[in-house]
Amino acid sequence: MSEGIVIMMIAVSTFLGAIGLLALLWAVRTGQFDDHSKFIDAVRHDNEEDLQDAVMMQKKREAYKKKKEKNYRPLD
């Protein structure tokens, strides 16, 4: 293979890897991996540990909303 093809392959794979990393970071930051259905079915999840998880998740949501509201700036 020529040098040009190898350089192009490295550049394309680096670009695609960066896109994948950015997508993962976005998904984690926006809560795409949070399991909201676990807390909807309270009948199946009614032990103390699961209830503490639900309280912690609610606190995280409230903190995220406060943080989001705090960083809001109206248009000039």
PyMOL Python script that loads the backbone (N, CA, C, O; Angstrom):
from pymol import cmd

cmd.read_pdbstr("""\
ATOM      1  N   MET A   1       0.843  -1.188   0.000  1.00  0.00           N
ATOM      2  CA  MET A   1       0.000   0.000   0.000  1.00  0.00           C
ATOM      3  C   MET A   1       0.882   1.244   0.000  1.00  0.00           C
ATOM      4  O   MET A   1       2.003   1.246   0.509  1.00  0.00           O
ATOM      5  N   SER A   2       0.341   2.277  -0.580  1.00  0.00           N
ATOM      6  CA  SER A   2       1.105   3.516  -0.611  1.00  0.00           C
ATOM      7  C   SER A   2       0.911   4.300   0.682  1.00  0.00           C
ATOM      8  O   SER A   2      -0.020   4.042   1.445  1.00  0.00           O
ATOM      9  N   GLU A   3       1.796   5.254   0.916  1.00  0.00           N
ATOM     10  CA  GLU A   3       1.734   6.069   2.130  1.00  0.00           C
ATOM     11  C   GLU A   3       0.454   6.883   2.195  1.00  0.00           C
ATOM     12  O   GLU A   3      -0.115   7.068   3.271  1.00  0.00           O
ATOM     13  N   GLY A   4       0.006   7.363   1.068  1.00  0.00           N
ATOM     14  CA  GLY A   4      -1.212   8.183   1.031  1.00  0.00           C
ATOM     15  C   GLY A   4      -2.428   7.431   1.515  1.00  0.00           C
ATOM     16  O   GLY A   4      -3.261   7.988   2.231  1.00  0.00           O
ATOM     17  N   ILE A   5      -2.543   6.176   1.134  1.00  0.00           N
ATOM     18  CA  ILE A   5      -3.696   5.366   1.546  1.00  0.00           C
ATOM     19  C   ILE A   5      -3.639   5.094   3.049  1.00  0.00           C
ATOM     20  O   ILE A   5      -4.661   5.172   3.730  1.00  0.00           O
ATOM     21  N   VAL A   6      -2.454   4.777   3.569  1.00  0.00           N
ATOM     22  CA  VAL A   6      -2.310   4.511   5.005  1.00  0.00           C
ATOM     23  C   VAL A   6      -2.644   5.761   5.812  1.00  0.00           C
ATOM     24  O   VAL A   6      -3.339   5.675   6.825  1.00  0.00           O
ATOM     25  N   ILE A   7      -2.162   6.906   5.382  1.00  0.00           N
ATOM     26  CA  ILE A   7      -2.459   8.163   6.091  1.00  0.00           C
ATOM     27  C   ILE A   7      -3.949   8.456   6.050  1.00  0.00           C
ATOM     28  O   ILE A   7      -4.526   8.886   7.050  1.00  0.00           O
ATOM     29  N   MET A   8      -4.579   8.226   4.901  1.00  0.00           N
ATOM     30  CA  MET A   8      -6.011   8.452   4.784  1.00  0.00           C
ATOM     31  C   MET A   8      -6.786   7.499   5.707  1.00  0.00           C
ATOM     32  O   MET A   8      -7.750   7.910   6.353  1.00  0.00           O
ATOM     33  N   MET A   9      -6.369   6.238   5.769  1.00  0.00           N
ATOM     34  CA  MET A   9      -7.051   5.274   6.641  1.00  0.00           C
ATOM     35  C   MET A   9      -6.910   5.661   8.110  1.00  0.00           C
ATOM     36  O   MET A   9      -7.867   5.540   8.874  1.00  0.00           O
ATOM     37  N   ILE A  10      -5.745   6.117   8.507  1.00  0.00           N
ATOM     38  CA  ILE A  10      -5.542   6.559   9.892  1.00  0.00           C
ATOM     39  C   ILE A  10      -6.409   7.778  10.188  1.00  0.00           C
ATOM     40  O   ILE A  10      -7.024   7.857  11.252  1.00  0.00           O
ATOM     41  N   ALA A  11      -6.463   8.721   9.265  1.00  0.00           N
ATOM     42  CA  ALA A  11      -7.263   9.929   9.478  1.00  0.00           C
ATOM     43  C   ALA A  11      -8.749   9.597   9.581  1.00  0.00           C
ATOM     44  O   ALA A  11      -9.440  10.111  10.461  1.00  0.00           O
ATOM     45  N   VAL A  12      -9.239   8.749   8.692  1.00  0.00           N
ATOM     46  CA  VAL A  12     -10.664   8.385   8.717  1.00  0.00           C
ATOM     47  C   VAL A  12     -11.002   7.620   9.993  1.00  0.00           C
ATOM     48  O   VAL A  12     -12.038   7.877  10.607  1.00  0.00           O
ATOM     49  N   SER A  13     -10.149   6.690  10.399  1.00  0.00           N
ATOM     50  CA  SER A  13     -10.442   5.923  11.615  1.00  0.00           C
ATOM     51  C   SER A  13     -10.379   6.805  12.855  1.00  0.00           C
ATOM     52  O   SER A  13     -11.162   6.610  13.785  1.00  0.00           O
ATOM     53  N   THR A  14      -9.468   7.769  12.889  1.00  0.00           N
ATOM     54  CA  THR A  14      -9.407   8.711  14.008  1.00  0.00           C
ATOM     55  C   THR A  14     -10.661   9.578  14.044  1.00  0.00           C
ATOM     56  O   THR A  14     -11.216   9.817  15.116  1.00  0.00           O
ATOM     57  N   PHE A  15     -11.107  10.043  12.899  1.00  0.00           N
ATOM     58  CA  PHE A  15     -12.321  10.856  12.809  1.00  0.00           C
ATOM     59  C   PHE A  15     -13.543  10.071  13.291  1.00  0.00           C
ATOM     60  O   PHE A  15     -14.346  10.584  14.069  1.00  0.00           O
ATOM     61  N   LEU A  16     -13.679   8.839  12.831  1.00  0.00           N
ATOM     62  CA  LEU A  16     -14.827   8.021  13.250  1.00  0.00           C
ATOM     63  C   LEU A  16     -14.764   7.694  14.743  1.00  0.00           C
ATOM     64  O   LEU A  16     -15.793   7.661  15.417  1.00  0.00           O
ATOM     65  N   GLY A  17     -13.575   7.457  15.250  1.00  0.00           N
ATOM     66  CA  GLY A  17     -13.422   7.217  16.687  1.00  0.00           C
ATOM     67  C   GLY A  17     -13.808   8.434  17.503  1.00  0.00           C
ATOM     68  O   GLY A  17     -14.443   8.306  18.550  1.00  0.00           O
ATOM     69  N   ALA A  18     -13.429   9.619  17.032  1.00  0.00           N
ATOM     70  CA  ALA A  18     -13.796  10.848  17.734  1.00  0.00           C
ATOM     71  C   ALA A  18     -15.305  11.053  17.728  1.00  0.00           C
ATOM     72  O   ALA A  18     -15.881  11.478  18.729  1.00  0.00           O
ATOM     73  N   ILE A  19     -15.944  10.753  16.605  1.00  0.00           N
ATOM     74  CA  ILE A  19     -17.409  10.865  16.539  1.00  0.00           C
ATOM     75  C   ILE A  19     -18.057   9.899  17.531  1.00  0.00           C
ATOM     76  O   ILE A  19     -19.006  10.266  18.225  1.00  0.00           O
ATOM     77  N   GLY A  20     -17.555   8.684  17.601  1.00  0.00           N
ATOM     78  CA  GLY A  20     -18.091   7.708  18.558  1.00  0.00           C
ATOM     79  C   GLY A  20     -17.905   8.151  19.993  1.00  0.00           C
ATOM     80  O   GLY A  20     -18.809   7.996  20.813  1.00  0.00           O
ATOM     81  N   LEU A  21     -16.733   8.704  20.309  1.00  0.00           N
ATOM     82  CA  LEU A  21     -16.474   9.191  21.662  1.00  0.00           C
ATOM     83  C   LEU A  21     -17.396  10.351  22.006  1.00  0.00           C
ATOM     84  O   LEU A  21     -17.947  10.395  23.106  1.00  0.00           O
ATOM     85  N   LEU A  22     -17.569  11.279  21.096  1.00  0.00           N
ATOM     86  CA  LEU A  22     -18.476  12.404  21.341  1.00  0.00           C
ATOM     87  C   LEU A  22     -19.919  11.934  21.529  1.00  0.00           C
ATOM     88  O   LEU A  22     -20.640  12.466  22.373  1.00  0.00           O
ATOM     89  N   ALA A  23     -20.337  10.949  20.754  1.00  0.00           N
ATOM     90  CA  ALA A  23     -21.698  10.409  20.917  1.00  0.00           C
ATOM     91  C   ALA A  23     -21.864   9.755  22.282  1.00  0.00           C
ATOM     92  O   ALA A  23     -22.901   9.913  22.927  1.00  0.00           O
ATOM     93  N   LEU A  24     -20.854   9.025  22.720  1.00  0.00           N
ATOM     94  CA  LEU A  24     -20.916   8.392  24.042  1.00  0.00           C
ATOM     95  C   LEU A  24     -20.982   9.436  25.143  1.00  0.00           C
ATOM     96  O   LEU A  24     -21.800   9.321  26.056  1.00  0.00           O
ATOM     97  N   LEU A  25     -20.136  10.449  25.069  1.00  0.00           N
ATOM     98  CA  LEU A  25     -20.144  11.501  26.089  1.00  0.00           C
ATOM     99  C   LEU A  25     -21.471  12.242  26.108  1.00  0.00           C
ATOM    100  O   LEU A  25     -21.985  12.560  27.180  1.00  0.00           O
ATOM    101  N   TRP A  26     -22.034  12.521  24.939  1.00  0.00           N
ATOM    102  CA  TRP A  26     -23.333  13.179  24.881  1.00  0.00           C
ATOM    103  C   TRP A  26     -24.409  12.308  25.535  1.00  0.00           C
ATOM    104  O   TRP A  26     -25.238  12.805  26.297  1.00  0.00           O
ATOM    105  N   ALA A  27     -24.389  11.015  25.235  1.00  0.00           N
ATOM    106  CA  ALA A  27     -25.404  10.111  25.774  1.00  0.00           C
ATOM    107  C   ALA A  27     -25.303  10.015  27.291  1.00  0.00           C
ATOM    108  O   ALA A  27     -26.325  10.000  27.978  1.00  0.00           O
ATOM    109  N   VAL A  28     -24.101   9.950  27.816  1.00  0.00           N
ATOM    110  CA  VAL A  28     -23.930   9.879  29.268  1.00  0.00           C
ATOM    111  C   VAL A  28     -24.362  11.181  29.921  1.00  0.00           C
ATOM    112  O   VAL A  28     -25.016  11.172  30.963  1.00  0.00           O
ATOM    113  N   ARG A  29     -24.001  12.290  29.315  1.00  0.00           N
ATOM    114  CA  ARG A  29     -24.311  13.590  29.895  1.00  0.00           C
ATOM    115  C   ARG A  29     -25.805  13.891  29.902  1.00  0.00           C
ATOM    116  O   ARG A  29     -26.300  14.525  30.834  1.00  0.00           O
ATOM    117  N   THR A  30     -26.528  13.448  28.883  1.00  0.00           N
ATOM    118  CA  THR A  30     -27.963  13.732  28.816  1.00  0.00           C
ATOM    119  C   THR A  30     -28.809  12.662  29.484  1.00  0.00           C
ATOM    120  O   THR A  30     -30.037  12.744  29.460  1.00  0.00           O
ATOM    121  N   GLY A  31     -28.171  11.654  30.082  1.00  0.00           N
ATOM    122  CA  GLY A  31     -28.919  10.654  30.832  1.00  0.00           C
ATOM    123  C   GLY A  31     -29.559   9.578  29.987  1.00  0.00           C
ATOM    124  O   GLY A  31     -30.564   9.000  30.401  1.00  0.00           O
ATOM    125  N   GLN A  32     -29.020   9.287  28.827  1.00  0.00           N
ATOM    126  CA  GLN A  32     -29.598   8.274  27.953  1.00  0.00           C
ATOM    127  C   GLN A  32     -29.500   6.871  28.548  1.00  0.00           C
ATOM    128  O   GLN A  32     -30.254   5.984  28.147  1.00  0.00           O
ATOM    129  N   PHE A  33     -28.596   6.654  29.485  1.00  0.00           N
ATOM    130  CA  PHE A  33     -28.406   5.325  30.061  1.00  0.00           C
ATOM    131  C   PHE A  33     -29.112   5.159  31.408  1.00  0.00           C
ATOM    132  O   PHE A  33     -28.996   4.108  32.038  1.00  0.00           O
ATOM    133  N   ASP A  34     -29.838   6.182  31.851  1.00  0.00           N
ATOM    134  CA  ASP A  34     -30.592   6.073  33.100  1.00  0.00           C
ATOM    135  C   ASP A  34     -31.786   5.163  32.891  1.00  0.00           C
ATOM    136  O   ASP A  34     -32.454   5.226  31.859  1.00  0.00           O
ATOM    137  N   ASP A  35     -32.050   4.322  33.868  1.00  0.00           N
ATOM    138  CA  ASP A  35     -33.131   3.348  33.762  1.00  0.00           C
ATOM    139  C   ASP A  35     -34.354   3.876  34.512  1.00  0.00           C
ATOM    140  O   ASP A  35     -34.520   3.614  35.703  1.00  0.00           O
ATOM    141  N   HIS A  36     -35.197   4.613  33.813  1.00  0.00           N
ATOM    142  CA  HIS A  36     -36.374   5.195  34.450  1.00  0.00           C
ATOM    143  C   HIS A  36     -37.482   4.167  34.674  1.00  0.00           C
ATOM    144  O   HIS A  36     -38.274   4.318  35.604  1.00  0.00           O
ATOM    145  N   SER A  37     -37.552   3.147  33.861  1.00  0.00           N
ATOM    146  CA  SER A  37     -38.625   2.163  34.006  1.00  0.00           C
ATOM    147  C   SER A  37     -38.455   1.326  35.267  1.00  0.00           C
ATOM    148  O   SER A  37     -39.426   0.747  35.755  1.00  0.00           O
ATOM    149  N   LYS A  38     -37.248   1.252  35.800  1.00  0.00           N
ATOM    150  CA  LYS A  38     -37.020   0.471  37.021  1.00  0.00           C
ATOM    151  C   LYS A  38     -37.833   1.048  38.175  1.00  0.00           C
ATOM    152  O   LYS A  38     -38.334   0.300  39.014  1.00  0.00           O
ATOM    153  N   PHE A  39     -37.966   2.360  38.223  1.00  0.00           N
ATOM    154  CA  PHE A  39     -38.644   2.997  39.339  1.00  0.00           C
ATOM    155  C   PHE A  39     -40.140   3.162  39.108  1.00  0.00           C
ATOM    156  O   PHE A  39     -40.876   3.518  40.028  1.00  0.00           O
ATOM    157  N   ILE A  40     -40.584   2.909  37.903  1.00  0.00           N
ATOM    158  CA  ILE A  40     -42.018   2.972  37.622  1.00  0.00           C
ATOM    159  C   ILE A  40     -42.719   1.753  38.216  1.00  0.00           C
ATOM    160  O   ILE A  40     -43.818   1.861  38.760  1.00  0.00           O
ATOM    161  N   ASP A  41     -42.081   0.610  38.108  1.00  0.00           N
ATOM    162  CA  ASP A  41     -42.663  -0.626  38.627  1.00  0.00           C
ATOM    163  C   ASP A  41     -42.285  -0.807  40.093  1.00  0.00           C
ATOM    164  O   ASP A  41     -41.452  -1.649  40.429  1.00  0.00           O
ATOM    165  N   ALA A  42     -42.895  -0.023  40.950  1.00  0.00           N
ATOM    166  CA  ALA A  42     -42.546  -0.037  42.368  1.00  0.00           C
ATOM    167  C   ALA A  42     -42.931  -1.348  43.044  1.00  0.00           C
ATOM    168  O   ALA A  42     -42.360  -1.696  44.077  1.00  0.00           O
ATOM    169  N   VAL A  43     -43.871  -2.068  42.489  1.00  0.00           N
ATOM    170  CA  VAL A  43     -44.300  -3.321  43.098  1.00  0.00           C
ATOM    171  C   VAL A  43     -43.174  -4.352  43.044  1.00  0.00           C
ATOM    172  O   VAL A  43     -42.957  -5.094  44.002  1.00  0.00           O
ATOM    173  N   ARG A  44     -42.475  -4.393  41.940  1.00  0.00           N
ATOM    174  CA  ARG A  44     -41.391  -5.366  41.805  1.00  0.00           C
ATOM    175  C   ARG A  44     -40.119  -4.914  42.515  1.00  0.00           C
ATOM    176  O   ARG A  44     -39.271  -5.740  42.853  1.00  0.00           O
ATOM    177  N   HIS A  45     -39.980  -3.625  42.739  1.00  0.00           N
ATOM    178  CA  HIS A  45     -38.754  -3.092  43.325  1.00  0.00           C
ATOM    179  C   HIS A  45     -39.096  -2.325  44.598  1.00  0.00           C
ATOM    180  O   HIS A  45     -39.061  -1.095  44.613  1.00  0.00           O
ATOM    181  N   ASP A  46     -39.419  -3.036  45.642  1.00  0.00           N
ATOM    182  CA  ASP A  46     -39.835  -2.336  46.843  1.00  0.00           C
ATOM    183  C   ASP A  46     -38.927  -2.605  48.039  1.00  0.00           C
ATOM    184  O   ASP A  46     -39.327  -2.363  49.179  1.00  0.00           O
ATOM    185  N   ASN A  47     -37.705  -3.104  47.799  1.00  0.00           N
ATOM    186  CA  ASN A  47     -36.816  -3.262  48.944  1.00  0.00           C
ATOM    187  C   ASN A  47     -36.115  -1.935  49.231  1.00  0.00           C
ATOM    188  O   ASN A  47     -36.210  -0.995  48.442  1.00  0.00           O
ATOM    189  N   GLU A  48     -35.423  -1.862  50.348  1.00  0.00           N
ATOM    190  CA  GLU A  48     -34.839  -0.605  50.812  1.00  0.00           C
ATOM    191  C   GLU A  48     -33.758  -0.068  49.868  1.00  0.00           C
ATOM    192  O   GLU A  48     -33.675   1.140  49.644  1.00  0.00           O
ATOM    193  N   GLU A  49     -32.950  -0.941  49.328  1.00  0.00           N
ATOM    194  CA  GLU A  49     -31.872  -0.512  48.436  1.00  0.00           C
ATOM    195  C   GLU A  49     -32.429   0.141  47.165  1.00  0.00           C
ATOM    196  O   GLU A  49     -31.911   1.163  46.716  1.00  0.00           O
ATOM    197  N   ASP A  50     -33.465  -0.436  46.597  1.00  0.00           N
ATOM    198  CA  ASP A  50     -34.063   0.137  45.392  1.00  0.00           C
ATOM    199  C   ASP A  50     -34.749   1.465  45.687  1.00  0.00           C
ATOM    200  O   ASP A  50     -34.737   2.369  44.852  1.00  0.00           O
ATOM    201  N   LEU A  51     -35.341   1.586  46.859  1.00  0.00           N
ATOM    202  CA  LEU A  51     -35.958   2.854  47.226  1.00  0.00           C
ATOM    203  C   LEU A  51     -34.905   3.949  47.400  1.00  0.00           C
ATOM    204  O   LEU A  51     -35.129   5.101  47.028  1.00  0.00           O
ATOM    205  N   GLN A  52     -33.752   3.578  47.969  1.00  0.00           N
ATOM    206  CA  GLN A  52     -32.661   4.543  48.098  1.00  0.00           C
ATOM    207  C   GLN A  52     -32.131   4.946  46.723  1.00  0.00           C
ATOM    208  O   GLN A  52     -31.780   6.106  46.508  1.00  0.00           O
ATOM    209  N   ASP A  53     -32.074   3.992  45.792  1.00  0.00           N
ATOM    210  CA  ASP A  53     -31.669   4.312  44.421  1.00  0.00           C
ATOM    211  C   ASP A  53     -32.642   5.292  43.781  1.00  0.00           C
ATOM    212  O   ASP A  53     -32.231   6.205  43.065  1.00  0.00           O
ATOM    213  N   ALA A  54     -33.927   5.102  44.037  1.00  0.00           N
ATOM    214  CA  ALA A  54     -34.937   5.994  43.476  1.00  0.00           C
ATOM    215  C   ALA A  54     -34.793   7.403  44.036  1.00  0.00           C
ATOM    216  O   ALA A  54     -34.928   8.381  43.302  1.00  0.00           O
ATOM    217  N   VAL A  55     -34.522   7.509  45.320  1.00  0.00           N
ATOM    218  CA  VAL A  55     -34.336   8.823  45.937  1.00  0.00           C
ATOM    219  C   VAL A  55     -33.097   9.503  45.361  1.00  0.00           C
ATOM    220  O   VAL A  55     -33.119  10.697  45.061  1.00  0.00           O
ATOM    221  N   MET A  56     -32.019   8.739  45.210  1.00  0.00           N
ATOM    222  CA  MET A  56     -30.789   9.294  44.655  1.00  0.00           C
ATOM    223  C   MET A  56     -31.002   9.749  43.218  1.00  0.00           C
ATOM    224  O   MET A  56     -30.498  10.801  42.825  1.00  0.00           O
ATOM    225  N   MET A  57     -31.740   8.977  42.429  1.00  0.00           N
ATOM    226  CA  MET A  57     -32.020   9.347  41.043  1.00  0.00           C
ATOM    227  C   MET A  57     -32.850  10.630  40.988  1.00  0.00           C
ATOM    228  O   MET A  57     -32.606  11.486  40.138  1.00  0.00           O
ATOM    229  N   GLN A  58     -33.816  10.769  41.875  1.00  0.00           N
ATOM    230  CA  GLN A  58     -34.637  11.973  41.915  1.00  0.00           C
ATOM    231  C   GLN A  58     -33.792  13.185  42.287  1.00  0.00           C
ATOM    232  O   GLN A  58     -33.974  14.263  41.721  1.00  0.00           O
ATOM    233  N   LYS A  59     -32.871  13.021  43.233  1.00  0.00           N
ATOM    234  CA  LYS A  59     -31.989  14.125  43.609  1.00  0.00           C
ATOM    235  C   LYS A  59     -31.092  14.527  42.442  1.00  0.00           C
ATOM    236  O   LYS A  59     -30.825  15.712  42.239  1.00  0.00           O
ATOM    237  N   LYS A  60     -30.628  13.543  41.676  1.00  0.00           N
ATOM    238  CA  LYS A  60     -29.804  13.841  40.503  1.00  0.00           C
ATOM    239  C   LYS A  60     -30.601  14.643  39.482  1.00  0.00           C
ATOM    240  O   LYS A  60     -30.092  15.605  38.907  1.00  0.00           O
ATOM    241  N   ARG A  61     -31.847  14.248  39.258  1.00  0.00           N
ATOM    242  CA  ARG A  61     -32.694  14.968  38.302  1.00  0.00           C
ATOM    243  C   ARG A  61     -32.904  16.416  38.740  1.00  0.00           C
ATOM    244  O   ARG A  61     -32.807  17.341  37.934  1.00  0.00           O
ATOM    245  N   GLU A  62     -33.194  16.601  40.042  1.00  0.00           N
ATOM    246  CA  GLU A  62     -33.424  17.950  40.554  1.00  0.00           C
ATOM    247  C   GLU A  62     -32.159  18.791  40.453  1.00  0.00           C
ATOM    248  O   GLU A  62     -32.228  19.967  40.097  1.00  0.00           O
ATOM    249  N   ALA A  63     -31.001  18.204  40.761  1.00  0.00           N
ATOM    250  CA  ALA A  63     -29.738  18.931  40.660  1.00  0.00           C
ATOM    251  C   ALA A  63     -29.442  19.294  39.216  1.00  0.00           C
ATOM    252  O   ALA A  63     -28.943  20.384  38.938  1.00  0.00           O
ATOM    253  N   TYR A  64     -29.745  18.393  38.297  1.00  0.00           N
ATOM    254  CA  TYR A  64     -29.520  18.674  36.875  1.00  0.00           C
ATOM    255  C   TYR A  64     -30.419  19.810  36.402  1.00  0.00           C
ATOM    256  O   TYR A  64     -29.984  20.682  35.650  1.00  0.00           O
ATOM    257  N   LYS A  65     -31.678  19.796  36.849  1.00  0.00           N
ATOM    258  CA  LYS A  65     -32.599  20.863  36.460  1.00  0.00           C
ATOM    259  C   LYS A  65     -32.140  22.208  37.017  1.00  0.00           C
ATOM    260  O   LYS A  65     -32.197  23.220  36.320  1.00  0.00           O
ATOM    261  N   LYS A  66     -31.682  22.224  38.279  1.00  0.00           N
ATOM    262  CA  LYS A  66     -31.203  23.464  38.875  1.00  0.00           C
ATOM    263  C   LYS A  66     -29.962  23.971  38.144  1.00  0.00           C
ATOM    264  O   LYS A  66     -29.813  25.170  37.906  1.00  0.00           O
ATOM    265  N   LYS A  67     -29.081  23.046  37.795  1.00  0.00           N
ATOM    266  CA  LYS A  67     -27.867  23.424  37.076  1.00  0.00           C
ATOM    267  C   LYS A  67     -28.219  23.983  35.701  1.00  0.00           C
ATOM    268  O   LYS A  67     -27.627  24.960  35.242  1.00  0.00           O
ATOM    269  N   LYS A  68     -29.188  23.347  35.058  1.00  0.00           N
ATOM    270  CA  LYS A  68     -29.611  23.787  33.734  1.00  0.00           C
ATOM    271  C   LYS A  68     -30.247  25.176  33.813  1.00  0.00           C
ATOM    272  O   LYS A  68     -29.991  26.026  32.960  1.00  0.00           O
ATOM    273  N   GLU A  69     -31.069  25.407  34.830  1.00  0.00           N
ATOM    274  CA  GLU A  69     -31.720  26.705  35.004  1.00  0.00           C
ATOM    275  C   GLU A  69     -30.702  27.783  35.370  1.00  0.00           C
ATOM    276  O   GLU A  69     -30.833  28.935  34.959  1.00  0.00           O
ATOM    277  N   LYS A  70     -29.705  27.406  36.133  1.00  0.00           N
ATOM    278  CA  LYS A  70     -28.688  28.351  36.583  1.00  0.00           C
ATOM    279  C   LYS A  70     -27.854  28.854  35.409  1.00  0.00           C
ATOM    280  O   LYS A  70     -27.446  30.016  35.395  1.00  0.00           O
ATOM    281  N   ASN A  71     -27.598  28.003  34.434  1.00  0.00           N
ATOM    282  CA  ASN A  71     -26.774  28.379  33.293  1.00  0.00           C
ATOM    283  C   ASN A  71     -27.572  29.037  32.173  1.00  0.00           C
ATOM    284  O   ASN A  71     -27.009  29.356  31.126  1.00  0.00           O
ATOM    285  N   TYR A  72     -28.854  29.242  32.369  1.00  0.00           N
ATOM    286  CA  TYR A  72     -29.689  29.839  31.329  1.00  0.00           C
ATOM    287  C   TYR A  72     -29.393  31.323  31.215  1.00  0.00           C
ATOM    288  O   TYR A  72     -29.350  32.039  32.215  1.00  0.00           O
ATOM    289  N   ARG A  73     -29.190  31.774  29.993  1.00  0.00           N
ATOM    290  CA  ARG A  73     -28.983  33.194  29.730  1.00  0.00           C
ATOM    291  C   ARG A  73     -29.937  33.625  28.614  1.00  0.00           C
ATOM    292  O   ARG A  73     -29.903  33.063  27.519  1.00  0.00           O
ATOM    293  N   PRO A  74     -30.779  34.610  28.883  1.00  0.00           N
ATOM    294  CA  PRO A  74     -31.704  35.050  27.827  1.00  0.00           C
ATOM    295  C   PRO A  74     -30.951  35.753  26.712  1.00  0.00           C
ATOM    296  O   PRO A  74     -29.856  36.279  26.913  1.00  0.00           O
ATOM    297  N   LEU A  75     -31.553  35.753  25.541  1.00  0.00           N
ATOM    298  CA  LEU A  75     -30.960  36.431  24.406  1.00  0.00           C
ATOM    299  C   LEU A  75     -30.960  37.927  24.618  1.00  0.00           C
ATOM    300  O   LEU A  75     -31.891  38.469  25.212  1.00  0.00           O
ATOM    301  N   ASP A  76     -29.930  38.601  24.142  1.00  0.00           N
ATOM    302  CA  ASP A  76     -29.851  40.063  24.277  1.00  0.00           C
ATOM    303  C   ASP A  76     -30.625  40.756  23.181  1.00  0.00           C
ATOM    304  O   ASP A  76     -30.668  41.985  23.138  1.00  0.00           O
TER     305      ASP A  76
END
""", "prot")
cmd.dss("prot")
cmd.show_as("cartoon", "prot")
cmd.util.cbc("prot")
cmd.orient("prot")
